[in-house]
Amino acid sequence: MMVWIGVSLALVALIVFSRYSLPLGMGISALILGAFTLSPAGIGTALLHTFGDPSVLLLALVVGLIPMIGGVLEESGGIDQLVGNLRIGVRPFLALAPALLGMLPMPGGALLSAPLLERGAPNVSPDVKAAANVWFRHAFLLAYPLGTSLIASAKISGLDLYTAILYLLPAFFLVIGLGYLFLLRKAHGKACYNERFSGRELAVPLGIILAAPAIDLVLKKTLPLPYPEIGTAVGVAVSLGLGVWFAKSGWKDLAAIYRRMRPHYYAGIIFSMFFFLNVFAASGAPEKIAGLSLPPVALCVAIGFLLGLITGRIQAPISVVIPIYLTTHAAVSGPVFGVTYFAIYLGYLITPIHPCVSVSLAYFKTTMPQFLRQMAIPVGIAFLADLAVAWFVL
């Protein structure tokens, strides 16, 4: 009985507090669950396993450095230069402008891409621009190796990052196709550019962004790394170094960027997530939940989608669903990861508590019903496709 009380209260705390701070929500949830199921020594052991694991430390370093890259590019004007030199039509502009900015996590990032869409696509209706800003800003969460939620989710699932991406590629292409059919086709006219084209201003920021995953992939495939996260850490550090060098940023600039980008918050997500997982694994909750014999499709797709909708996050739901799945299965396969992550992603994409949704609605002066009118059909089709695949792989 104590286990069930602890699990219930921990989930409530996760849902409530993660709306304000994901590290805080997961940390409080772990402590609540531990208070009902473990001794103080057991909670201490979970903490030691978290902060004593080199993989977790490296992962926290990586996830903390990634937003600094975005901050350096934003401070130097590299983001504006990149998007301003795309020189493409209004439809691909509506997709690529938010997608490129979405490749790097930045607090309030949707507010960076929204003015670009407003300026570059003035003849497109506000509800379509709001939907496109959210839809395409998050498309690369399914395929970009530096996506912090994807890095953490693959680690939790015990999968190589690039293996996880391989099984998410069908979902990625589905999202792009549905976005074109239901959003981009409603856009007409030409994108507006005020400056002359500069190949250098396009190539430099794009090269900085792509350097990290390229180095990561090469190191992982060519060197016997004791921890695969070393390759990612080196790649991200090189990318950040290039950004600082091209931007000619000083220590005062970096300090200001640090305060604005809050890399410690993103690193905290990793520590709190693995603390929660270690407490959860030691609590006896996985065995209790396994006794319920939940159908895998219900757990991974239906519950995953609902948790994404309720929490407005990806990392928190994956931290709950994957450990429960592992109580009755030896490992998470690539296809299982793909359908689970995609279901959570779809719930996360349309929830009103997702900050990118709320700020997009406010900026473009549209309403939630109008936004959902644009999003409901593509999200519904994607969910049904995910459900159909899940019946075969789960």
ABEGO torsion letter per residue (X at the ends): XAAAAAAAAAAAAAAAAAAABAAAAAAAAAAAAAAAABBAAAAAAAAAAAAABAAAAAAAAAAAAAAAAAAAAAAAGAAAAAAAAAGBBAAAAAAAAAAAAAABBBBGAAAAAAAAAAAABAABBAAAAAAAAAAAAAAAAAABAABAAAAAAAAAAGBBAAAAAAAAAAAAAAAAAAAAAAAAAABBEBBBBABBBBAAAAAAAAAAAAAAAAAAAAAAAABBBABAAAAAAAAAAAAAAAAAAAAGBBAAAAAAAAAAAGAAAAAAAAAAAAAAAAAAAAAGAAAAAAAAGBBAAAAAAAAAAAAAAAAGBAAAAAAAAAAAAAAABABBBAAAAAAAAAAAAAAAAABAABAAAAAAAAAAGBBAAAAAAAAAAAAAAAAAAAAAAAAAAX
